[in-house]
Structures are given as structure tokens and as C-alpha cells.
Amino acid sequence: MPANKEHPGLTDVQRILAVSSCKGGVGKSTTAVNLALALARYGLRVGLLDADVYGPSLPTLVRPEDTQLFQREEDGLILPLAAHGLKVMSFGWIDPSQQRGAAILRGPMVSQVVSQLATRVAWGELDYLVIDFPPGTGDIQLTLTQQLPIDAAVIVTTPQQLSFVDVVKGIQMFDTVKVPTVAVVENMSYFQCTACGDKQHIFGEGARRKLIEQFGFRNTYEIPLDPRLSSDGDEGTPMVASRPADPVSAVYYELAEAVHGEINTLQSESTGRPELSYNVGQNCELLYPDGRIVEIPPAELRFACRCAQCVSESTGEKLIHREDIDPEIYPTAIKPVGNYAAHVEWSDGHRSSIYPYDYLIELFDTPVPEVTP
């Protein structure tokens, strides 16, 4: 179904995908443009909106042959530009001076400009409108998520612990407006030596593993520290366009395929994953879409917490003991985190428990094999 009939420019846009990061300089725009190009290579009709007014990147990353903008006579909507088979738009083309310097605008004005960029462009028939969000979790980002019917988000990060903390903030922001995070991209994940082929994790490693363990993300992708990604972008021909057969481009194809599949599943309402709830005074419950219920004693669920307070990050050793848990403990709040996990707050004051659904299924709903005597 069309994304939103309230905004004429979005009437025939089927899906809106946000590409976001909570800090700048992590390669978010490079990810957004290569993801958009990868979606288009699957035969999908794709538009790409650069929503960063303060520092638009799209005019550098792609170079339309004609950058003159026109309005449709019948409704005044701006016609998007075309590059590499994509429909594209950026504030950098509306105000070319912003390609040479920073925009000097106050917050409310910026939010208004960004909203108009999305809704006052004649995008036409699109399978996907990919929005390259500005970095952060402030007013501009919230305005976009509240005003636009965004279907899903992809979060971009780097291997450092600081970036991991920012990813959590991004997931929380999208959770607030009920936008599922369907994939995480770790840029500059490693450098691969051209001579020996060894991978060197220059900026550290482990953040991606923590995202998988703590949030249950099924779709996480490592993009190497490859100078061609920067040089291709600087030349206006992103890697998927300039080197479609390259192994790095193949990672973007995998990302595009996974994102498309996840959104299809979400829209069909047949994820198959359960929801975690609490039957007051009794047990916690895994509720499956088919009505099946798996009961979990609250004390057992509390003991299964894998946060840094409960499990050593370096050794994996349990830092809590069953006898230390109040047998009468119960959840005071349960809410979804991202698309694959649930966050539980406990009556003992513990607030760091995040349980991936796959982890809960493995722990509490995996049949024990029968032993033949």
C-alpha cells in the first residue's frame, strides 16, 4: 500500500527506510548510497533522500548530469534528480552554497526544511525511499520519525565501545516511535592486508558480537576499512556503481537482501517470533503468534540475564548466583527493544536485562532430546 496519502510527494512510495547513526564520521552516507544502489540492482525502484541539512553528502557521492531543479506545474512538487538509476534529492542541490560551507539555520527551521524535502518532492512510484538521516537523536531525527511513515531502520556504527553505546541510543530512539531496527552495519570493521590476506582489527572488535548477544540482531554486517570506498565516493561513483562485482559490493547486496526480506516479513505480520509478557502473580510467558504459550519462572528468567553486571564480558563467567535471587522476584516492566529482543526491569531494581527472543527460545523452548536406554 502507498506509504502516506497525506503527503502528495509520498503517495506512491511503498516503503521508507531510515539509515541512521548517533555520531558523525562513521560512514553512514556511504552506507546509505551503496544500500540504495544495491536495492536498485535487485530491480526495485529506489529513491534516496539526503536529510542532512547542515552537512549534505549526497552531492559529493553522486553526480547527476543535470542538477537544475524543476517544479511540476499541477501541484508545485519538486522533481527529483537522477543518478545511477536512483531518484535523488538533497538540500545541497536546493541551496548549492551549502556544498561549500555549513548551513546556518536554527533547529525548528531545519526540521521544517527536512520535512519539506521528504514530502514536497515528486518521488513518483518507488518501492523504497531510503533516507540518509543526519547523525544524532535530536529534534530533527524525531521530527522525521514522527511525521513520516518509516517502515524500518538500519543503524551504522564502528567497532569502538563508544560507538556501541551510541547504537543503543539509536535503537531506543526508533523504539520510541515504534520503528523496528532490522540491521546494523559496522563500518571500518577491519583492514585486510592485500599481501597476506590477514584481517587486522585496527579499531578493536567485539561490539558486533555484543549487539548479536545482547539485542539478538540477525542481520549484522562488517564493512572493511577500504580506501576505495572513500575514493569512489569522492569521485561521485559509489562502489556498488563503480565496482559491482567487488567482494565489498557483495556485502551491500547481502544487506539489501536481508533488509528487503525483514520488511516483507514485518509487513506480512508473520515473524513467527514470540512476545515476552508477565502474568501477574504467576510466571513470565513467551506468547507465540499461533497462541502457544511457554511459561518461564521469573527467578529463572532473572538468572538468565546476560548483561555486564550478571556475566563477565571477558570470561563469560556468571557473576550472580541462583541463591542470591529472591524467589518472589517479578518483572515491573517489559518492553520490546529493536525487532529481536525484550527489555525487562525487575522488582529487585535491576534494569539492564535485555533478552533476545532467539536466546529465550533456545533456553526455555528447546525440546530436550530423549535418551534411549
N, C-alpha and C positions, 0 to 999 in steps of 0.2 A: 504494500500500500504506500501511497505517497507519504513523504516524511512529515509535511506540515502544510495544510491548506491555508493557514492564517497568513503565511508569508508567501507572496506570489513567486518570488525567486526560487523557493524551495518546493513548489507544488509537485514537481516531477522527480524529486530526489528521493530515492528509495531508502537509503541508509546514510547516516552521518557517523563518521569515525574520528575520534579525537586522538591526536598524537601529542603526548604531554611529557613534561619533565618539571621537577620542582626547583631545579637550578640550571643556570645557563652554562653553555660550553660543553655539553655532554653529547652533542651530535644529534639533537632532536630533529632539526630541519633536514639534515642529511637522511635520517631515517624516514621522515615523512615523505620526502620526494621519491626515494627509492621504493618505499612501500606502495605509493600510489602508482608508480610505473610498473611494479610487479603485478599489482591487481589488474592493470590495463592489459598486461601481456596474457592474462587468462581470458581475454575477450570481454572484460567488464568495462562499462562506461564510467570514467572516473574524472572527478574534478578535484582540484587542490587549492585550498584557501590558506594563505599566509596571514594568520591573525595577530602577528606581532607588529604592532604599530610603531613601537619605539625602535626596533631594530629589524626591519623586514629582511629576510634572507632569500626569498624566492626569486627576486630579480637577478640575483647572482647565480643561483643554482640552475635556473633555466632561462633561455634567451629566446623569447618569441620573435619571429621575423618581423612582426608589426606590433608595436606597443601602444599604438593610438587607440584610445577608448571611445566607444560609441554607446549611445542610449537608444533603446527601442522607442519608436515614436508612440506606439499604442499605450505603453504603461510607464515609460521613463526608466525601466530597469537597465542597468549597465550590462553590456555584452562582455563575457569573459574573453580572455586571450587564449591562444592555443600554442602548446609546445609539447613535442614528443608524444602526441596523441592524447594529451590531457587538456582539460579546460582549467585555466589557472587565473588567480586573482591575488593581488597584494596591494597594500597601501603604498608600496614603493612605486607602483605604476600610476596610481591615482595622484600622488604628490611626488614627482620624480626627485625633488630636492631631498627627500628622505633617504635616497640611495647614497647621498654624500655626507649626511650628518644625522644627528639624532632628532627625533620628533620631540617638540617641546609642547606637551599637552597635559592638562590635569586629568586625574583619574576618571571622573564621570564623563568627560568628553571622549576619552579614549574608549571607554566601554560602549559609548554610543556609536563611535566610528566603527568599532569591530562588529557590533551588531548589524549595522547597515551593510558592511562588507559581505556578511553572510547572507542577509535576507534581501538585499536590493540588487543582487546580481542575477541575471537571467541564466541560471545554470542549465536549464533545459532538462532533458531526460538523462538522469545519471543513476547508475547502480550504487555508486559510492561518492560522497563528498568527504574527502579527507581534510581535516582542519589541523593545521600546524599551530598548536596553542603557544602563546607566549609563556616563558618559564615562570613558575611560581604557583601560588594557590590563593591569590588575592581577588580583588573586586572584578577584574577583567575576566578571569577564569570562571568565577562563579556566575557572572552575567551570561557568559556563553552557555554554561551548562544548564542554567535555569531557563533561558529564553529559547534555546534550540533543542529539538528532539534528538539528542545524541544517543545512538544505539549502543556504543561500546567505546572503550578507551585502550590505547596502547601506551605504556609508560616506558620512557627511555632513561637509562641510568649508566653509571660507570662502576668499576669494581670496588671503589673505596667505601669504607664503612660510612662516611658522611653521606655518600650518595644513597646508601641503603636506607638510612634514616629518612632521607627525602622521599624515597619511593613510598615508604609507609604513609607519609603525609599526602602524597598524591592519591594513593588508594583510598585513604579516608575522605579526601575531598570528593572523589567520584562516588563513593558510597553514600555520602550525604545527599546527593541528588539522584541516587539510585541508577547510576551508570556503571555497568559491570566492566571491570578491567579484565580483558581477555588475553593479554600477552605483555611480557616485559622484554625489552631489548637491552642487553648490556653492551654498550659501545666501548671501544678501546680495551676489550677484554684481555687480549694477549697480543704479543708480537711474534710472528712466525719467521724464524730465520730462513732466508732464501737458500742458504748454502747447505744447512744440515736438516732443516725442517722442524727443528725443536720449537716448542711454544714457550715463550718467556712471558710470565705474568708480571709485567712491569709495575702495574698499579695495584698489585695484590690480587687475591682471589678469595672466594668463599661467600661473597654477597649473593651470587646467583643461587648457590646451594641453600643459603638461608631463606631466600624467597620461596624456593620449592618446598623446603621442610616446614616453614612457619606459615606460609599462606596457601600452599597446595597448588601453586601455578603449574599448569601442564605445559604451557607454551612460553618457554624462556629461550632466548637466542643470544648467542655470543657473536659479536662483530669484531674482527681483529683490528688492531692498530695498523692500518694500511694507508700509506701516504697517497695512494691513488684515489682513495675516497675523497680526500681534500682537493687534490689537483683536478680531478674530473668535475667536482662541484664548482671549483673556481673557473673552469672553462665553460660552464653552462651546460655540460653534458654529464649528468649523474651516472654512476657506474652501471646501473641496470640498463641505461640507454646506450652507453658507450661500450660496455663490455658485457653483453647479455649472457655469454657463456662462461663467465668467470665464476670460480667457486664462491667468491664473496656475494656475487649477484644471486647465486643459488640459495643463500641463506635468506635473502629477501623474498624469494619465491616461496620458500617454506613458511616464512612469516605470513605472507599474503594468503596462502592456502589455509593456514591454521586459523587466522582471523576470520576469513570468509566462512569456514566451517563452524566456528564457535558462534558467530552471529546467526547463521542458519539454524543451529540447534536452539539458541535462545529464543528466536522468533517462532520456532515450532512448538515451544513450551514442552519439549520432551528431553530435557537434560538428563533425566534418569537419576540425578543426584538427590540425596535426601536433604531434609532440613532438620536442624537440631532444635529441640524445644524442651521445656521442663513442665512436667505435670505436677503442679504444686502439691507438696507433701508426699510425693512418691518418687518416681525415677525420671531421669532425663530420657528423651526419646529421639531416635532417628526416624523421621517420618518420610517414607518413600512416596513418589507420585502415584503409585498403584495402590496406596493405602496400607501397605505393610509397615509394621512398627517394630523397631528393635529397642528394647529398654536397656538403659545404662545406669547403674547406681551412681549417684552424684559423687560419692567419695572415690570411686574408680575413675571417673572422668577427671576429677581434680588431680589424682595421682598421675594421670596420663599427660599432664601438661608438659610441653617441651620448651617453654620459654627459658631465657638465660638464668632466671632465678631458680628454676627447677632442674635444669640439666646443664652440666658443664659444657661450654662451647668447645673447649679444647680437647676434652677426653670423652665426652658423651655420657659421663657418669651421672647417675641420679643424685641430685642434691637434696631431695626430700625423701622421707620415709613414710610408708603407709601408716605406721603407728602415730605419726605426727599429725595426721589429717583427722579432723573432727568427723566422726561417723555421721553426724547430723548435718553436715555441710550441705549447702544448696546454692544454686545459681541465683543471683539477684538481677542479672540482665544477660540476655543472649541476643546477638545481632549479627547479620552476615558481614563478612569482610571480603571485599573483592567478589569474585564469582565462584570461589572454590573453598571457602573456609568460614568458620563461625568464631566470633569473639565472645568469651564468657567472663563475666565478673562474678566473684564468689562472695559468700557471706563471711569468709574469714578475711576479707579485704584485698584478696589477690585480684589484680586487674590485668595481668599480662597473658592470660590464657587465650591462645589462638589455635584452633583445631581445624586443619584441612579435612574436608569430607572424606577424601581417599584414605587418610590416616585413620579416621574414625571407623570407616568400613573395614579396613584391614585389621584393626584392633578388636572391634566388637561385633562385626558381622561377617567374619570369615569362618566358614564351617570347619570344625576340627576333623581331620581325616580319621576314619575308623581304623583301628589296629586289628588286623586279622590274627587270631591266636594261632 
